[in-house]
């Protein structure tokens, strides 16, 4: 099992959140701030506020989807505490 993927959470200056999955968080954050991602390029700059523990791609995608359904708030904060790296 390949445990090299992480879920990450970005926040911008207006407290907008972005949740994604990657195999390399540092490179992905740089890409977001460089405008490489269509959606996030409109809301730059982004700060990395959280990363998960390493997990399989399937587990990371499932966690990403659960986190996105929380729409922020207590549910997201609980998941961030439970899965922190």
C-alpha positions in Angstrom: 0.0 0.0 0.0 1.4 3.4 -1.0 1.0 5.8 2.0 2.4 8.9 0.4 -0.7 11.1 -0.1 -1.9 13.8 2.2 -5.0 15.9 2.5 -4.2 19.6 3.0 -6.2 22.7 3.9 -5.3 26.2 2.6 -6.7 29.5 3.8 -6.6 32.9 2.1 -6.7 36.4 3.4 -10.5 36.5 3.4 -10.6 33.1 5.4 -11.8 31.2 2.3 -10.7 27.5 2.6 -9.5 25.1 0.0 -9.2 21.4 0.6 -7.1 19.1 -1.6 -5.1 15.9 -2.0 -1.5 15.6 -3.1 1.6 13.5 -3.0 3.8 16.6 -2.4 2.2 19.3 -0.3 5.1 21.9 -0.7 5.0 21.7 -4.5 1.2 21.8 -4.6 1.0 24.9 -2.4 3.5 26.6 -4.7 1.4 25.7 -7.7 -1.7 27.2 -6.1 0.0 30.4 -5.3 1.5 30.6 -8.8 -1.9 30.5 -10.4 -1.6 26.9 -11.8 -5.0 25.9 -10.4 -8.0 27.6 -12.1 -10.2 27.9 -9.0 -7.6 28.8 -6.5 -5.9 31.4 -8.8 -8.8 33.8 -8.2 -8.3 33.9 -4.5 -4.5 34.1 -4.0 -2.4 34.2 -1.9 -2.9 30.9 0.1 -1.4 29.8 3.4 -1.1 26.1 4.3 -2.9 25.7 7.6 -3.1 21.9 7.9 -1.9 18.6 6.5 -3.1 15.1 7.3 -1.0 12.1 8.1 0.3 10.1 5.1 -2.2 7.6 3.7 -3.2 5.8 0.5 -4.7 7.8 -2.3 -8.1 6.1 -1.8 -8.1 7.0 1.9 -7.0 10.5 1.2 -9.8 11.0 -1.4 -12.4 9.7 1.1 -11.1 12.1 3.8 -11.0 15.0 1.4 -14.7 14.4 0.4 -15.8 14.1 4.1 -13.9 17.3 4.9 -15.4 19.2 2.0 -18.9 18.2 3.1 -18.3 19.8 6.5 -18.3 23.3 5.0 -15.9 24.4 7.7 -16.9 24.7 11.3 -16.8 22.2 14.1 -17.0 19.1 12.0 -13.9 20.2 9.9 -12.0 21.1 13.1 -12.7 17.7 14.6 -11.5 15.9 11.5 -8.4 18.1 11.4 -7.5 17.1 15.0 -8.2 13.4 14.3 -6.1 13.1 11.1 -3.3 15.6 11.8 0.2 14.7 10.7 
